[in-house]
Amino acid sequence: MTKYVELIRKAEVKRRAAMSNTLLHELLGKGLFPQPTYLTESTRIPVWNAAEVDEWIKVRLDRRSLSASEVAA
């Protein structure tokens, strides 16, 4: 069975992660956010693996939940 990778464009990345264009580029520049892939010879259309973006978000939410549970203990 073929496994498909969901690719998302910049607008969807910003929507899912609830971040501005400026913050996205800052995190990309620092290597703190999944890097895009370019499917064309020209590098005009960056796409991200949706699973990588979702995992980045999940890690931050888990970290927040862990911090809250430590405070409550």
C-alpha atoms as an extended CHARMM CRD file, in Angstrom:
* protein
*
        73  EXT
         1         1  MET       CA              0.0000000000        0.0000000000        0.0000000000  PROA      1               0.0000000000
         2         2  THR       CA              1.3470000000        3.4230000000       -0.9170000000  PROA      2               0.0000000000
         3         3  LYS       CA              1.7910000000        5.8600000000        1.9270000000  PROA      3               0.0000000000
         4         4  TYR       CA              1.1460000000        9.4630000000        0.9970000000  PROA      4               0.0000000000
         5         5  VAL       CA              2.7760000000       12.4570000000        2.6290000000  PROA      5               0.0000000000
         6         6  GLU       CA              0.5540000000       15.4520000000        3.1950000000  PROA      6               0.0000000000
         7         7  LEU       CA              2.3210000000       18.6100000000        2.0800000000  PROA      7               0.0000000000
         8         8  ILE       CA              1.1420000000       22.0220000000        3.2000000000  PROA      8               0.0000000000
         9         9  ARG       CA              1.9860000000       25.5060000000        2.0310000000  PROA      9               0.0000000000
        10        10  LYS       CA              3.1140000000       28.4690000000        4.0990000000  PROA      10              0.0000000000
        11        11  ALA       CA             -0.3520000000       29.8750000000        4.7970000000  PROA      11              0.0000000000
        12        12  GLU       CA             -1.4550000000       26.5420000000        6.2750000000  PROA      12              0.0000000000
        13        13  VAL       CA              1.7430000000       26.2520000000        8.3350000000  PROA      13              0.0000000000
        14        14  LYS       CA              1.1070000000       29.6960000000        9.8200000000  PROA      14              0.0000000000
        15        15  ARG       CA             -2.5430000000       28.8480000000       10.4800000000  PROA      15              0.0000000000
        16        16  ARG       CA             -1.7920000000       25.5250000000       12.1960000000  PROA      16              0.0000000000
        17        17  ALA       CA              1.0170000000       26.9440000000       14.3190000000  PROA      17              0.0000000000
        18        18  ALA       CA             -0.7890000000       30.2500000000       14.9350000000  PROA      18              0.0000000000
        19        19  MET       CA              2.2590000000       32.3110000000       14.0570000000  PROA      19              0.0000000000
        20        20  SER       CA              3.0990000000       35.3130000000       11.9750000000  PROA      20              0.0000000000
        21        21  ASN       CA              5.2360000000       35.3100000000        8.8660000000  PROA      21              0.0000000000
        22        22  THR       CA              7.9780000000       37.1160000000       10.8120000000  PROA      22              0.0000000000
        23        23  LEU       CA              8.0480000000       34.5280000000       13.6010000000  PROA      23              0.0000000000
        24        24  LEU       CA              8.0340000000       31.6600000000       11.1010000000  PROA      24              0.0000000000
        25        25  HSD       CA             11.0790000000       33.0610000000        9.3130000000  PROA      25              0.0000000000
        26        26  GLU       CA             12.8420000000       33.7890000000       12.6060000000  PROA      26              0.0000000000
        27        27  LEU       CA             12.3610000000       30.1940000000       13.7850000000  PROA      27              0.0000000000
        28        28  LEU       CA             13.4060000000       28.8140000000       10.3950000000  PROA      28              0.0000000000
        29        29  GLY       CA             16.5600000000       30.9350000000       10.4420000000  PROA      29              0.0000000000
        30        30  LYS       CA             17.4810000000       29.6240000000       13.8890000000  PROA      30              0.0000000000
        31        31  GLY       CA             16.7500000000       26.0180000000       12.9260000000  PROA      31              0.0000000000
        32        32  LEU       CA             13.9300000000       25.8230000000       15.4870000000  PROA      32              0.0000000000
        33        33  PHE       CA             11.1490000000       24.8760000000       13.0710000000  PROA      33              0.0000000000
        34        34  PRO       CA             10.9190000000       22.1110000000       10.4470000000  PROA      34              0.0000000000
        35        35  GLN       CA             12.5470000000       23.2130000000        7.2220000000  PROA      35              0.0000000000
        36        36  PRO       CA             10.5010000000       23.3870000000        4.0390000000  PROA      36              0.0000000000
        37        37  THR       CA             11.0540000000       21.3240000000        0.9260000000  PROA      37              0.0000000000
        38        38  TYR       CA             11.0050000000       22.7730000000       -2.5570000000  PROA      38              0.0000000000
        39        39  LEU       CA              9.3930000000       20.5580000000       -5.1640000000  PROA      39              0.0000000000
        40        40  THR       CA             10.3480000000       22.6770000000       -8.1460000000  PROA      40              0.0000000000
        41        41  GLU       CA             13.6490000000       23.7580000000       -9.6300000000  PROA      41              0.0000000000
        42        42  SER       CA             12.9160000000       27.3320000000       -8.6260000000  PROA      42              0.0000000000
        43        43  THR       CA             12.7290000000       27.7640000000       -4.8670000000  PROA      43              0.0000000000
        44        44  ARG       CA              9.6070000000       29.8640000000       -4.9810000000  PROA      44              0.0000000000
        45        45  ILE       CA              7.1120000000       27.4000000000       -3.5420000000  PROA      45              0.0000000000
        46        46  PRO       CA              8.1090000000       25.9940000000       -0.1620000000  PROA      46              0.0000000000
        47        47  VAL       CA              6.0460000000       23.1180000000        1.2220000000  PROA      47              0.0000000000
        48        48  TRP       CA              6.1970000000       21.4590000000        4.6080000000  PROA      48              0.0000000000
        49        49  ASN       CA              5.4880000000       17.8960000000        5.6580000000  PROA      49              0.0000000000
        50        50  ALA       CA              2.2440000000       18.2880000000        7.6480000000  PROA      50              0.0000000000
        51        51  ALA       CA              3.2390000000       15.5110000000       10.0690000000  PROA      51              0.0000000000
        52        52  GLU       CA              6.4810000000       17.3390000000       10.9620000000  PROA      52              0.0000000000
        53        53  VAL       CA              4.6340000000       20.5960000000       11.5970000000  PROA      53              0.0000000000
        54        54  ASP       CA              1.9790000000       18.8360000000       13.6710000000  PROA      54              0.0000000000
        55        55  GLU       CA              4.6900000000       17.0640000000       15.6970000000  PROA      55              0.0000000000
        56        56  TRP       CA              6.4610000000       20.3980000000       16.3370000000  PROA      56              0.0000000000
        57        57  ILE       CA              3.1790000000       21.7890000000       17.6880000000  PROA      57              0.0000000000
        58        58  LYS       CA              2.4940000000       18.6460000000       19.7600000000  PROA      58              0.0000000000
        59        59  VAL       CA              5.9290000000       18.7860000000       21.4040000000  PROA      59              0.0000000000
        60        60  ARG       CA              5.3030000000       22.3590000000       22.5150000000  PROA      60              0.0000000000
        61        61  LEU       CA              1.8490000000       21.5200000000       23.8420000000  PROA      61              0.0000000000
        62        62  ASP       CA              3.2200000000       18.4710000000       25.6870000000  PROA      62              0.0000000000
        63        63  ARG       CA              5.9980000000       20.5890000000       27.1790000000  PROA      63              0.0000000000
        64        64  ARG       CA              3.4120000000       23.0850000000       28.3840000000  PROA      64              0.0000000000
        65        65  SER       CA              1.2650000000       20.3210000000       29.8960000000  PROA      65              0.0000000000
        66        66  LEU       CA              4.3050000000       18.8230000000       31.6360000000  PROA      66              0.0000000000
        67        67  SER       CA              5.2670000000       22.1940000000       33.1120000000  PROA      67              0.0000000000
        68        68  ALA       CA              1.7280000000       22.7420000000       34.3860000000  PROA      68              0.0000000000
        69        69  SER       CA              1.5980000000       19.3050000000       36.0350000000  PROA      69              0.0000000000
        70        70  GLU       CA              4.9620000000       19.9100000000       37.7500000000  PROA      70              0.0000000000
        71        71  VAL       CA              3.6580000000       23.1770000000       39.2000000000  PROA      71              0.0000000000
        72        72  ALA       CA              0.4970000000       21.4670000000       40.4520000000  PROA      72              0.0000000000
        73        73  ALA       CA              2.4620000000       18.6840000000       42.2070000000  PROA      73              0.0000000000
